[in-house]
Amino acid sequence: IGGRSMPDVECRPTADPKAPSGLRGSTDTLGVPDLLSLLSNLKKTGSLTLQAGETLYVLEFLEGAIVHAVTNERSPEWRLGTILEAQCKLTSEQLRDSLAAVERTKELLGNELLRTELVSESDLRAALEMQVRNLFEHIFGLGYARFSFVEGNISSVGQRVCLSTTQLLLETARRQDEGERGPEHLNLLVPAAEPDAD
């Protein structure tokens, strides 16, 4: 997995939080990119829940930045341990032992990995950012989903990231555009071969 660029955004709790308020609807009336852009531009703090069929996705915002993401769909690419193993920060045996430990203690995997010093805080943060980016990209491409946003309501999970929603939107849109065009669009940049002379 390639390197990452740290977003230029400051994350800090709101000094005078507003009273909780809600936003509900479906992507039929407000598409996912527009919804995420709206919450970012308004610098909202709260939890956005999207439901697509039986799958739930939750994005947590702090003053417009995304600080946490979770889903009930158990895809390997969204698992923290799988990401750390792919980044060569954990061996499969270390991951297996750590998962067995958190099963007993009910502790978060990230906390267990820091406690046992199997990964550094910077490596854990990089993996968490990758986890959020992967999930964000999937959410970006959702078709129909119902959503609800509860302002001021975020979890107390220990490990958080702080990613610019605007930057994520731009990066994801660019990658999807490149994926739709595919490598064949590069042929436009290659001059046609001149016919052989008779």
TADAUR-V339334 format. One record per residue. N is the residue number from 1. SS is DSSP state (alpha for helix, beta for strand, coil for the rest). PHI is phi in radians with two decimals (none if undefined). OMEGA is omega in radians with two decimals (999 if undefined). Layout:
# TADAUR-V339334
N;SS;PHI;OMEGA
N;SS;PHI;OMEGA
This chain:
# TADAUR-V339334
1;coil;none;-3.04
2;coil;-1.30;3.13
3;coil;-1.24;-3.09
4;coil;-2.28;3.07
5;coil;-1.90;-3.12
6;coil;-1.37;-3.13
7;coil;-1.20;-3.14
8;coil;-1.56;3.13
9;coil;-2.50;-3.14
10;coil;-1.72;3.11
11;coil;-1.95;3.11
12;coil;-2.66;3.13
13;coil;-1.13;3.08
14;coil;-1.25;-3.09
15;coil;-1.14;-3.10
16;coil;-2.21;-3.05
17;coil;-1.07;3.11
18;coil;-1.35;3.05
19;coil;-1.14;-3.12
20;coil;-0.99;3.07
21;coil;-2.42;-3.02
22;beta;-2.20;3.08
23;beta;-2.50;-3.11
24;beta;-2.30;3.09
25;beta;2.94;3.10
26;beta;-2.43;-3.11
27;coil;-1.28;3.00
28;coil;-1.14;-3.09
29;coil;-1.75;3.13
30;coil;-2.48;-3.09
31;coil;-1.14;-3.10
32;alpha;-1.00;3.13
33;alpha;-1.02;3.13
34;alpha;-1.16;3.12
35;alpha;-1.11;3.14
36;alpha;-1.13;3.11
37;alpha;-1.13;3.13
38;alpha;-1.08;-3.13
39;alpha;-1.13;3.11
40;alpha;-1.20;-3.10
41;alpha;-1.12;3.13
42;coil;-1.49;3.13
43;coil;0.92;-3.10
44;coil;-1.35;2.98
45;coil;-2.06;-3.12
46;beta;2.80;-3.07
47;beta;-2.04;3.07
48;beta;-1.83;3.10
49;beta;-1.96;3.07
50;beta;-2.07;3.10
51;beta;-2.14;3.09
52;beta;-2.12;-3.03
53;coil;1.16;3.13
54;coil;-1.60;-3.05
55;beta;-1.65;3.09
56;beta;-1.93;3.06
57;beta;-2.24;3.10
58;beta;-2.24;3.02
59;beta;-2.01;3.10
60;beta;-1.86;-3.09
61;beta;-1.98;2.99
62;beta;-2.24;-3.09
63;coil;0.90;3.05
64;coil;1.57;3.12
65;beta;-1.62;3.11
66;beta;-1.54;-3.07
67;beta;-2.04;-3.12
68;beta;-2.83;3.10
69;beta;-2.59;-3.12
70;beta;-2.68;3.09
71;beta;-2.56;3.07
72;coil;-1.57;3.08
73;coil;-1.50;-3.01
74;coil;-1.66;3.11
75;coil;-1.56;-3.10
76;alpha;-0.96;-3.07
77;alpha;-1.17;-3.14
78;alpha;-1.80;-3.13
79;coil;-1.58;-3.10
80;alpha;-1.03;-3.12
81;alpha;-1.09;3.12
82;alpha;-1.10;3.13
83;alpha;-1.14;3.13
84;alpha;-1.11;3.11
85;alpha;-1.19;3.12
86;alpha;-1.14;3.12
87;coil;-1.48;3.13
88;coil;1.09;3.08
89;coil;-1.70;3.10
90;coil;-2.42;2.97
91;coil;-1.54;3.13
92;alpha;-1.09;3.12
93;alpha;-1.21;3.10
94;alpha;-1.10;3.12
95;alpha;-1.14;-3.14
96;alpha;-1.07;3.14
97;alpha;-1.15;-3.13
98;alpha;-1.18;3.11
99;alpha;-1.14;3.09
100;alpha;-1.14;3.14
101;alpha;-1.17;-3.11
102;alpha;-1.25;3.05
103;alpha;-1.15;3.13
104;alpha;-1.36;-3.01
105;alpha;-1.60;-3.07
106;coil;1.10;3.10
107;coil;-1.46;3.04
108;coil;-1.23;-3.11
109;alpha;-1.03;-3.14
110;alpha;-1.03;3.12
111;alpha;-1.11;3.13
112;alpha;-1.13;-3.12
113;alpha;-1.18;3.08
114;alpha;-1.25;-3.12
115;alpha;-1.08;-3.13
116;coil;-1.52;3.10
117;coil;1.02;3.07
118;coil;-1.34;3.06
119;coil;-2.34;3.10
120;coil;-1.51;3.11
121;alpha;-1.08;-3.13
122;alpha;-1.20;3.10
123;alpha;-1.19;3.12
124;alpha;-1.14;3.13
125;alpha;-1.10;3.12
126;alpha;-1.08;3.13
127;alpha;-1.20;3.10
128;alpha;-1.11;3.10
129;alpha;-1.11;3.10
130;alpha;-1.11;3.11
131;alpha;-1.04;3.14
132;alpha;-1.16;3.13
133;alpha;-1.08;3.14
134;alpha;-1.08;-3.13
135;alpha;-1.22;3.11
136;alpha;-1.05;-3.12
137;alpha;-1.10;3.11
138;alpha;-1.19;3.13
139;alpha;-1.08;3.13
140;alpha;-0.98;-3.07
141;coil;-1.63;-3.14
142;coil;-1.08;3.02
143;coil;-1.41;3.13
144;coil;-1.47;3.06
145;coil;-2.71;3.00
146;beta;-1.69;-3.10
147;beta;-2.37;3.01
148;beta;-2.55;3.11
149;beta;-2.13;3.10
150;beta;-1.96;-3.07
151;beta;-1.32;3.07
152;coil;1.39;-3.06
153;coil;-1.96;3.07
154;coil;-2.25;-3.07
155;coil;-1.33;3.14
156;coil;-1.82;-3.13
157;coil;-1.00;-3.04
158;coil;-1.24;-3.08
159;coil;-1.51;3.11
160;coil;-2.25;2.99
161;coil;-1.99;3.04
162;coil;-2.60;-3.04
163;beta;-2.03;3.10
164;coil;-1.16;3.13
165;alpha;-1.10;3.13
166;alpha;-1.07;3.14
167;alpha;-1.13;3.11
168;alpha;-1.09;3.12
169;alpha;-1.07;-3.13
170;alpha;-1.14;-3.13
171;alpha;-1.12;-3.10
172;alpha;-1.18;3.11
173;alpha;-1.08;3.13
174;alpha;-1.14;-3.14
175;alpha;-1.12;-3.14
176;alpha;-1.20;3.10
177;alpha;-1.14;3.12
178;alpha;-1.16;3.13
179;alpha;-1.18;3.13
180;alpha;-1.20;-3.14
181;alpha;-1.27;3.11
182;coil;1.26;-3.09
183;alpha;-1.18;-3.07
184;alpha;-1.15;-3.12
185;alpha;-1.18;3.13
186;alpha;-1.21;3.14
187;alpha;-1.09;3.13
188;alpha;-1.17;-3.09
189;alpha;-1.58;-3.09
190;coil;-1.73;3.14
191;coil;-1.11;3.14
192;coil;-1.13;3.13
193;coil;-1.21;3.14
194;coil;-1.33;-3.12
195;coil;-1.11;3.12
196;coil;-1.14;3.11
197;coil;-1.28;3.12
198;coil;-1.29;999
